[in-house]
Amino acid sequence: MNADPDSRAEPDEVRASMQLLRTTLAGQLIGLESLIDRLLIALLTGGHLLIEGPPGVAKTRTINRFARLLDIRFVRVQATPDLLPADITGTDILQPRSGEFTFNPGPLFNHIVLVDEVNRAPPKVQSALLEAMGEHQITSNGVTRKLEEPFLVAATQNPIEHEGTYPLPEAQLDRFMFFVNLELPGIEQERRILDQVLSESDPLVATNGPEAIGNGELILRARQLIPDVFLSEAVRDYIVRLVGATRGLGAGGQSASMIAQAASPRASIYLALASRARAWLDGREFVTPDDIATLAPDILSGRIALDYRARAAGNTARQIVQDLLDSTPQV
């Protein structure tokens, strides 16, 4: 799918397909509308996302169905302490007859890669994953190979279990566009989930599920259209003020007193890219400050580190980001 996407696809048809994908997934996955939006925005902008939540909240199910409806290649990798870089990048294999080495691609040579419990992978694997996320390429035995577009890494980690884990390096955290927190559902929502899953146990329902709505070429075509969404000077200024507030700058800077590490300029870039994609998906030709405010918690929360006072007081990064949003003027 590295070939140029079909430029004959009409912009309205491309957007309608993406909107249908979003509504179809929302109908299949109860209470996961925010995750679905972030997945779609990340794929449309070349970003990645880190999902934090307890087991059993449909992380794998969501990403699997997302890939199936787009008819693109999906693979799940279970991170373990004994995982090797070659296990995800691929390796050279000696062919006995010819005496030559041929490259056997690893899981990263897929369009959507789910890395479960990413913080259980050792540092060398994290480095290989960082290159794939940041450069959309992998290097094996001195040879660099480009990854096929579209390419998205969706990683998960358990918010409670830390034994046998390796904290993700800051450079890698900064490569994620979104940091999504999933919580356990309420009673009414869980009943709806139960009814839906039980209905899907019918073989006829499972066999006759929705056909693919799009493909990789459609995603690449959408990527061509999203930069046309208007991002005004005023909204750009709001983005910079909000990110600057994490460094103690501007009117919102007073809420940054408990931030030990502020957000980098990549936060501003991701806010701009993601807000354009959100506006495009909503059928608008321009970005509003509300787009920024809606996406900011999932973009900024993983990019700031709180000092010991904030942690001792029980504050979270998301709470601090909300304080920044409340104290930073939109105009």
Residue, then its C-alpha position, 0 to 999 in steps of 0.5 A: m500500500n505504499a503506492d499512491p492512493d487513488s486520487r479519484a476517490e471523492p473527498d465526501e465519499v472518503r469522509a463518509s466511509m470514515q464516519l461509517l467506520r466510526t459509527t459501526l464500531a461504536g455500535q459494536l463496542i459499547g462505551l468505547e467511543s473515545l478510544i475509537d475516535r483516538l484510534l481513527i485519528a491516530l491512524l489518519t495522522g500517522g500517530h500511535l497510542l498507549i492504552e492503560g486499563p485493567p484486563g477485560v475492558a476490550k482493548t484487544r477486541t476494539i483494535n481487532r475489529f477496527a483492523r477488520l473493518l478496514d481490511i488491513r493487516f493486524v497482529r498482536v504481540q505479547a511483551t515479555p521480559d525475554l522478548l528479543p528485538a528480532d522477535i518484532t523486527g524480523t531476522d535473516i534466515l540462511q537458505p541451505r540451497s543457495g547459501e544466501f540469507t533472506f529476511n523474514p519480516g517480523p510483526l512490525f511489518n503489519h499495518i496495526v500492531l497491538v503490543d500488550e503490556v508494552n512495559r514488560a518488554p526489555p530496553k533493547v526491544q523498546s529501542a526497536l519499537l521506538e525506531a518503528m514508531g518515530e521513523h516508520q522503519i526498522t533496522s536489522n543487521g545494519v539494513t534499514r527497511k521502511l514500514e508499509e503505510p498506514f502504520l500504527v502501534a497501539a500499546t497497552q499497559n496495566p495501571i496497577e501491576h508493576e512487578g517485572t516491568y520496565p518503565l517506558p523511556e521518556a523518548q518513547l512516551d513522547r512518540f505516542m500521540f494519545f494516552v487513553n485511560l479505560e475504566l471498568p464500566g458501570i452496572e447498566q453499561e456492563r449489562r448492555i455489554l453482556d447482552q451484546v456478547l451473548s448475542e454474538s455467540d450465535p454462529l450466524v451472527a458471528t459469520n454474517g458480521p459487517e463487511a470491511i468498510g475501507n482499506g489502507e488506500l482509503i486511509l492514505r487518501a484521507r491523509q491527503l485531505i485532512p491538511d486542507v482543514f483550516l487551522s486559524e491563527a487564533v487556534r494555533d495561539y491557543i495550542v501554544r499557550l496551552v502547551g506553554a502553560t505546562r512550563g509555567l508560562g502565560a495565564g495558565g502557568q500558575s497551574a503548573s507549579m507541581i509539574a516537574q517535566a513539561a510537555s515538548p513542542r511535539a505536544s503542540i504538533y500532535l494537538a494541531l494534527a489531531s484536531r484537524a483530523r477530528a474536525w474533518l471526521d465531524g464534517r467541518e472544514f475548520v478547527t475550533p478551540d473545543d477540538i483542542a480542549t477535548l483532545a488535550p487530556d489524552i495528548l498532554s497527560g502522558r507528556i508531563a511528570l508531576d513532582y513529589r508534592a503532587r504525587a503525595a497529595g494524590n494528584t494525577a497528570r489528568q487533573i493537572v491538565q484539566d486545571l491548565l485547560d480551566s486557567t488557559p483562555q481560549v482567545 
